């Protein structure tokens, strides 16, 4: 894919490589790799939460612990219907119950 620098509105059907700065108007589809700074305004939206079993949450090699995990990541553990929040990005960083009454440390 060729690389070009623009200073005005841009439409891309092939994605972007590098930093995207300035305001974005319209829908964003696909994955974002890197940091997002600034606010997000939406009139309709939803939050997609990881759903995992208790065994998957406790397994340091499971995708929930190795792909995209960051402090604040939310997971819904379906075995017991608990909501967990990650304390860090490492595969072995602890997941704490949303109400603070327990935790799971993957191993």
TIMI-931627 format. One record per atom (N, C-alpha, C): residue in three letters; x, y, z. Coordinates in steps of 0.1 Angstrom, whole numbers, padded with zeros to 4 digits, always signed. Example, Ala and Ser with C-alpha at 12.3 -4.5 7.8 and 13.67 -1.06 7.14 Angstrom:
ALA+0132-0057+0078
ALA+0123-0045+0078
ALA+0132-0033+0078
SER+0128-0022+0071
SER+0137-0011+0071
SER+0129+0000+0079
REM end
This chain:
UNK+0009-0012+0000
UNK+0000+0000+0000
UNK+0009+0012+0000
UNK+0006+0022-0009
UNK+0014+0034-0010
UNK+0011+0043+0002
UNK+0020+0052+0005
UNK+0019+0061+0017
UNK+0019+0075+0012
UNK+0009+0083+0016
UNK+0007+0097+0012
UNK+0003+0105+0024
UNK+0008+0118+0024
UNK+0004+0127+0035
UNK-0007+0137+0029
UNK-0017+0139+0037
UNK-0028+0148+0033
UNK-0030+0158+0044
UNK-0035+0170+0040
UNK-0038+0180+0050
UNK-0053+0184+0051
UNK-0061+0177+0043
UNK-0076+0180+0043
UNK-0084+0168+0046
UNK-0097+0168+0043
UNK-0105+0156+0045
UNK-0100+0145+0036
UNK-0101+0133+0042
UNK-0096+0121+0034
UNK-0106+0110+0035
UNK-0108+0103+0025
UNK-0116+0091+0025
UNK-0107+0079+0021
UNK-0108+0069+0029
UNK-0099+0057+0026
UNK-0107+0044+0026
UNK-0105+0036+0016
UNK-0111+0023+0016
UNK-0101+0012+0020
UNK-0088+0016+0022
UNK-0078+0006+0025
UNK-0072+0008+0039
UNK-0077+0017+0047
UNK-0072+0019+0061
UNK-0061+0029+0061
UNK-0055+0031+0073
UNK-0045+0041+0075
UNK-0033+0034+0083
UNK-0021+0039+0080
UNK-0009+0034+0087
UNK-0003+0046+0093
UNK+0000+0046+0106
UNK+0006+0057+0113
UNK-0004+0065+0121
UNK+0000+0076+0126
UNK-0009+0084+0135
UNK-0020+0091+0127
UNK-0032+0091+0132
UNK-0043+0098+0126
UNK-0047+0109+0136
UNK-0045+0121+0132
UNK-0047+0133+0142
UNK-0059+0141+0136
UNK-0065+0149+0145
UNK-0076+0157+0141
UNK-0089+0150+0144
UNK-0100+0157+0141
UNK-0113+0151+0144
UNK-0117+0141+0133
UNK-0124+0131+0138
UNK-0130+0121+0129
UNK-0145+0122+0129
UNK-0150+0124+0117
UNK-0165+0125+0115
UNK-0170+0113+0107
UNK-0179+0106+0112
UNK-0184+0094+0105
UNK-0182+0082+0114
UNK-0185+0070+0108
UNK-0184+0058+0115
UNK-0170+0053+0114
UNK-0165+0046+0124
UNK-0152+0040+0124
UNK-0155+0025+0125
UNK-0150+0017+0115
UNK-0152+0003+0116
UNK-0138-0004+0115
UNK-0137-0016+0120
UNK-0124-0022+0120
UNK-0117-0021+0134
UNK-0105-0025+0135
UNK-0098-0025+0147
UNK-0089-0013+0148
UNK-0087-0008+0161
UNK-0078+0003+0163
UNK-0066-0003+0171
UNK-0054-0002+0166
UNK-0042-0006+0173
UNK-0034+0006+0177
UNK-0032+0008+0190
UNK-0026+0020+0195
UNK-0034+0027+0205
UNK-0031+0039+0209
UNK-0038+0046+0219
UNK-0049+0055+0212
UNK-0060+0057+0219
UNK-0070+0066+0215
UNK-0071+0077+0225
UNK-0070+0089+0221
UNK-0071+0101+0230
UNK-0082+0110+0225
UNK-0088+0117+0234
UNK-0099+0125+0231
UNK-0112+0119+0234
UNK-0123+0125+0232
UNK-0136+0120+0235
UNK-0143+0113+0224
UNK-0153+0105+0227
UNK-0161+0098+0217
UNK-0175+0103+0219
UNK-0181+0109+0209
UNK-0195+0113+0210
UNK-0203+0104+0201
UNK-0214+0098+0207
UNK-0222+0090+0199
UNK-0237+0091+0204
UNK-0246+0091+0195
UNK-0260+0092+0199
UNK-0266+0078+0201
UNK-0260+0068+0195
UNK-0264+0054+0197
UNK-0251+0046+0197
UNK-0249+0037+0207
UNK-0237+0029+0208
UNK-0240+0018+0217
UNK-0231+0008+0218
UNK-0231-0002+0228
UNK-0217-0006+0231
UNK-0216-0012+0243
UNK-0203-0017+0247
UNK-0203-0032+0246
UNK-0193-0037+0239
UNK-0192-0052+0238
UNK-0183-0057+0249
UNK-0187-0066+0257
UNK-0179-0071+0268
UNK-0175-0086+0265
UNK-0163-0089+0268
UNK-0158-0103+0266
UNK-0167-0112+0274
UNK-0171-0124+0269
UNK-0178-0134+0277
UNK-0169-0146+0277
UNK-0166-0151+0289
UNK-0157-0162+0291
UNK-0162-0171+0303
UNK-0158-0183+0303
UNK-0161-0192+0314
UNK-0151-0189+0325
UNK-0154-0195+0337
UNK-0145-0193+0348
UNK-0131-0199+0345
UNK-0131-0210+0338
UNK-0118-0217+0335
UNK-0110-0208+0325
UNK-0117-0202+0315
UNK-0109-0194+0306
UNK-0104-0181+0313
UNK-0111-0175+0322
UNK-0106-0163+0329
UNK-0094-0166+0337
UNK-0094-0178+0343
UNK-0082-0182+0351
UNK-0070-0188+0344
UNK-0072-0189+0331
UNK-0061-0195+0322
UNK-0053-0184+0316
UNK-0040-0183+0320
UNK-0031-0172+0315
UNK-0029-0173+0300
UNK-0031-0185+0294
UNK-0029-0186+0280
UNK-0041-0184+0272
UNK-0053-0182+0278
UNK-0065-0179+0271
UNK-0065-0165+0264
UNK-0072-0164+0253
UNK-0072-0151+0245
UNK-0077-0140+0254
UNK-0086-0142+0264
UNK-0090-0131+0272
UNK-0079-0125+0280
UNK-0068-0133+0282
UNK-0057-0128+0290
UNK-0045-0124+0281
UNK-0045-0128+0268
UNK-0033-0125+0260
UNK-0036-0116+0248
UNK-0049-0113+0245
UNK-0052-0105+0233
UNK-0060-0092+0238
UNK-0054-0081+0237
UNK-0061-0068+0240
UNK-0064-0065+0255
UNK-0058-0073+0264
UNK-0061-0071+0278
UNK-0053-0058+0283
UNK-0060-0050+0290
UNK-0055-0038+0295
UNK-0061-0035+0309
UNK-0055-0027+0317
UNK-0062-0023+0330
UNK-0075-0017+0326
UNK-0086-0022+0332
UNK-0099-0017+0330
UNK-0107-0025+0320
UNK-0101-0035+0314
UNK-0108-0044+0305
UNK-0119-0051+0313
UNK-0131-0052+0307
UNK-0142-0058+0314
UNK-0145-0072+0308
UNK-0148-0082+0316
UNK-0151-0095+0311
UNK-0163-0100+0319
UNK-0173-0106+0312
UNK-0184-0112+0319
UNK-0182-0127+0320
UNK-0180-0132+0332
UNK-0177-0146+0334
UNK-0191-0153+0335
UNK-0193-0162+0325
UNK-0207-0168+0323
UNK-0210-0180+0332
UNK-0200-0186+0338
UNK-0202-0198+0346
UNK-0210-0194+0359
UNK-0206-0182+0365
UNK-0213-0178+0377
UNK-0220-0164+0375
UNK-0220-0159+0363
UNK-0226-0146+0360
UNK-0220-0135+0368
UNK-0207-0134+0367
UNK-0199-0123+0374
UNK-0193-0114+0364
UNK-0192-0101+0368
UNK-0185-0091+0360
UNK-0171-0088+0366
UNK-0161-0090+0358
UNK-0147-0088+0363
UNK-0140-0077+0356
UNK-0131-0070+0362
UNK-0123-0059+0357
UNK-0108-0063+0358
UNK-0101-0062+0347
UNK-0086-0064+0347
UNK-0079-0053+0354
UNK-0069-0057+0362
UNK-0061-0047+0369
UNK-0048-0043+0361
UNK-0045-0051+0351
UNK-0034-0047+0342
UNK-0034-0055+0329
UNK-0023-0053+0321
UNK-0023-0058+0308
UNK-0016-0072+0307
UNK-0009-0076+0317
UNK-0001-0088+0316
UNK-0011-0100+0317
UNK-0008-0111+0311
UNK-0016-0123+0311
UNK-0019-0128+0325
UNK-0010-0126+0334
UNK-0012-0130+0348
UNK-0017-0119+0358
UNK-0020-0108+0352
UNK-0026-0097+0361
UNK-0040-0101+0365
UNK-0043-0097+0377
UNK-0055-0101+0384
UNK-0068-0095+0377
UNK-0079-0103+0378
UNK-0092-0098+0374
UNK-0099-0097+0388
UNK-0105-0085+0390
UNK-0113-0083+0403
UNK-0127-0083+0400
UNK-0135-0088+0409
UNK-0150-0087+0407
UNK-0154-0072+0407
UNK-0164-0068+0400
UNK-0168-0054+0399
UNK-0172-0049+0412
UNK-0177-0058+0421
UNK-0182-0053+0434
UNK-0171-0053+0444
UNK-0159-0058+0440
UNK-0147-0058+0449
UNK-0146-0069+0459
UNK-0155-0079+0458
UNK-0156-0090+0468
UNK-0147-0102+0465
UNK-0140-0102+0454
UNK-0132-0113+0450
UNK-0123-0110+0439
UNK-0115-0120+0435
UNK-0106-0118+0424
UNK-0101-0132+0419
UNK-0096-0131+0406
UNK-0090-0143+0400
UNK-0077-0139+0394
UNK-0067-0146+0397
UNK-0053-0144+0392
UNK-0050-0155+0382
UNK-0050-0152+0369
UNK-0047-0163+0359
UNK-0033-0169+0361
UNK-0033-0182+0359
UNK-0020-0189+0359
UNK-0019-0199+0348
REM end
